Amino acid sequence: MDKPVRLWHISRRECLCIFQHIDFVTAIVFHPKDDRYFLSGSLDGKLRLWNIPEKIVTMWNEVSSLITTANFCHNGKFAVAGTYDGKCIFYTTEQLKYYTQIHVRSTRGKNAIGSKITGVEPLPGEDKILVTSNDSRIRLYDLRDLTLTCKYNGCTNNSSQIKASFSPKSKYLICGSEDHFVYIWKTQHEFYKFSSARRDRNDYWEAIKVHNATVTAAVFAPNPSLFIRSKRQESDSSKKIEETPRQVMVTADFTGSIKVVLNLGPKPT
């Protein structure tokens, strides 16, 4: 939290470049189609699009609230900033001009005023985004009409900068929690099995306990076969096991502990 953004390459020890900001940087993400550019959000309320080779800000726009997260959606066509007062504000990436916004909040009760946005994640291949906020809710929005598609309940996220994300094929979503658990939901639950269940709410989750502190980050590995192949070879190097790759999760907690959780499925008989 020393305000600059530093660019690194995994093969080199030294920092490649420093991009100065005037306040703490709360969000940073590479452009999904052109990694010469990245987006940054800062507590000074400015959303900046940087050109890495030229080391300059190509465009910027000012948000009326503190920026707490940011991302691209629609394959980089739009940039979205999540704010402290519970809004997702969309801008055209080409000129960073205001496009539209979503006020992320409940229709009634204590969450009706909106809470800090802690994560924004596009759903690959669809016009939807997943929004995590400090009311312990995860919401899936349809960007075609800005309507709420589904609300995921279960995890506890009242004050942490925790965000949910999708599995590699978007079948599941995962999120850390302040109650020391990792939560997993099906993105599209099989509601036909529960005749009385609401279609816009998903309360069916699985929780895994692997930490003794707030789980600040949890993601699915993009290529689980690499982890699984190594694990099986370690357990029995004399046998060659052909298997379908399953889920691998990487989690981290408030104390700095990082763990890899493997779903190896049932043992072969």
Phi, psi and omega in degrees: 000051180251018172083319178287159169254131181247135179258129182233159168239138188295343181267358184233147182280325186271155178289136182282322185197154177238132179246110188283140173232160182264355177213176183298137180268121184256348182206143177205136182205139176285150173296132186291341182249344183212100185281012169282350183236148171219158182252137176230144175238141186225161178289354173280001177084009183253135173258122187239139172251117185259144171260114186291311181300322182270349176059042181224162171275118181278325179207156174207160175214153184253132179259148185281002180221174176291132176277123182249346175196165179200158178193174171258155173217172184054043179056037176092359180291326180235149171250142182231134177247129173266140188241167181294331182265017169089027180245147168249114186250126186258140178228148172289131183293327185300322181229002184052044175265145180301136180243303179194181178207159175236128172269109186276108183194165175277161181284338179204172179086191185293340181266010184286343181271345181096146180234167182305133176277126183250350179195142175226123185225122177287145174274114185302133176081359180224159179273060182221154175228149178256125184241126176254140183216168185278023169254019180062034178234149173237127186236139176253120182249144173269118184284348179290325178227008177062029180265156177280121179273316182201148175242129183254122181249156174144308184282164177249119181213080184264333184214357184269162177266060182263143178223152178267157178210168184265157170287167184306325179258010176065017179283330181233163168230153188226149180204144172284180184201152178287348179269015173079008180255161169252129184251141179228133176236156164282133180300314175245101183284153180277077186292340181297342178282346182232097188297332183265000185283143175284138183282342181260014180218133181240102178257013185257100185230165172239133181246137181239131181255106177230000181231162175243026177209173178306126178277105187274341181208141176207125180220156170275139175290137182290336181226078186295337182299331179295317179291314186293319180298317180295319181295316181293324179293324177292321184287328180202087185289347182275350182243138176258115185250119174271128183209159175277129180302138177243188187285143171231130181243138174247125185232154178218152181236180187294337181275354181098004179283133178241131182228150176248123182251124182254134171255094183274351182075186181293146178290143178295143181256000000 
